[in-house]
Amino acid sequence: LQKESITKEIKYSKPLLDSLFEMETLCRSYGVDFRTACVAYVHSLVNIEQIIIGTASIDNLKNNIKSAGYDLDQNLTKMIDDLSMIPKSWTNPRNWV
């Protein structure tokens, strides 16, 4: 993660970084790479037919495709669901610097 960039670009960076830390901790506790978990989670959502993720390299694209097929543990999925439901000030672009 580019924490310096987040701190500089987003007014409410502390809650964002706290959420990212919590997500990283969850992933680590299940032995799942953070990026793999993120892509797999979004891919698992009902009614999401396509995922668009920017990347800077072919290797990252290959990893994203592989991650989309990763089967997340149901408990981890539930914890990510719970984390995603908490209102966050940083999701509103009006709060960005």
C-alpha positions as CSV (number, residue, x, y, z in Angstrom):
1,L,0.0,0.0,0.0
2,Q,1.1,3.5,-0.7
3,K,0.4,4.9,2.8
4,E,2.3,8.2,2.2
5,S,0.1,8.9,-0.8
6,I,-3.1,8.1,1.1
7,T,-2.0,10.4,3.9
8,K,-1.3,13.2,1.5
9,E,-4.3,12.8,-0.8
10,I,-7.2,12.0,1.6
11,K,-8.4,14.2,4.4
12,Y,-9.6,11.4,6.6
13,S,-6.6,9.2,6.0
14,K,-6.3,7.8,9.6
15,P,-9.7,6.0,9.5
16,L,-8.8,4.7,6.0
17,L,-5.4,3.4,7.1
18,D,-7.0,1.9,10.2
19,S,-9.5,0.0,8.0
20,L,-6.8,-1.2,5.7
21,F,-4.8,-2.3,8.7
22,E,-7.8,-4.3,10.0
23,M,-8.3,-5.9,6.6
24,E,-4.6,-6.8,6.4
25,T,-4.8,-8.3,9.8
26,L,-7.8,-10.4,8.9
27,C,-6.1,-11.6,5.8
28,R,-2.9,-12.5,7.6
29,S,-4.9,-14.4,10.2
30,Y,-6.3,-16.6,7.4
31,G,-2.9,-16.9,5.6
32,V,-4.3,-15.0,2.5
33,D,-2.5,-12.3,0.6
34,F,-4.2,-8.9,1.0
35,R,-4.6,-8.3,-2.7
36,T,-5.8,-11.9,-3.4
37,A,-8.4,-11.5,-0.7
38,C,-9.6,-8.2,-2.0
39,V,-10.0,-9.4,-5.6
40,A,-11.5,-12.7,-4.5
41,Y,-14.0,-10.9,-2.2
42,V,-15.2,-8.6,-4.9
43,H,-15.5,-11.4,-7.3
44,S,-17.6,-13.4,-4.9
45,L,-20.2,-10.7,-4.5
46,V,-23.6,-11.5,-5.9
47,N,-24.8,-9.3,-8.8
48,I,-21.2,-8.3,-9.6
49,E,-20.7,-9.5,-13.2
50,Q,-17.4,-7.8,-14.0
51,I,-14.5,-6.4,-12.1
52,I,-12.4,-3.6,-13.4
53,I,-9.0,-3.2,-11.7
54,G,-6.3,-1.0,-13.0
55,T,-2.8,-2.5,-13.0
56,A,0.7,-1.5,-14.2
57,S,2.0,-4.8,-15.4
58,I,1.1,-8.1,-17.0
59,D,2.3,-10.0,-13.9
60,N,-0.2,-8.0,-11.8
61,L,-3.0,-8.7,-14.3
62,K,-2.2,-12.5,-14.2
63,N,-2.2,-12.4,-10.3
64,N,-5.6,-10.6,-10.4
65,I,-7.1,-13.2,-12.7
66,K,-5.7,-16.0,-10.5
67,S,-7.1,-14.2,-7.4
68,A,-10.5,-14.0,-8.9
69,G,-10.7,-17.7,-8.7
70,Y,-9.5,-18.0,-5.1
71,D,-12.0,-19.5,-2.7
72,L,-12.1,-17.4,0.4
73,D,-13.0,-19.0,3.7
74,Q,-16.6,-18.3,4.6
75,N,-15.6,-16.9,8.0
76,L,-13.2,-14.5,6.4
77,T,-15.8,-13.5,3.8
78,K,-18.3,-12.8,6.7
79,M,-15.7,-10.6,8.5
80,I,-14.9,-8.6,5.4
81,D,-18.7,-8.2,4.9
82,D,-19.0,-6.8,8.4
83,L,-16.0,-4.5,8.0
84,S,-17.4,-3.2,4.7
85,M,-20.8,-2.3,6.3
86,I,-19.3,0.2,8.7
87,P,-19.9,3.7,7.5
88,K,-16.6,5.4,6.4
89,S,-16.0,9.1,5.9
90,W,-13.2,8.5,3.4
91,T,-15.5,6.8,0.9
92,N,-17.1,10.2,0.1
93,P,-15.0,12.0,-2.6
94,R,-16.0,15.4,-1.1
95,N,-13.8,14.5,1.9
96,W,-10.7,14.0,-0.3
97,V,-8.1,16.8,-0.3
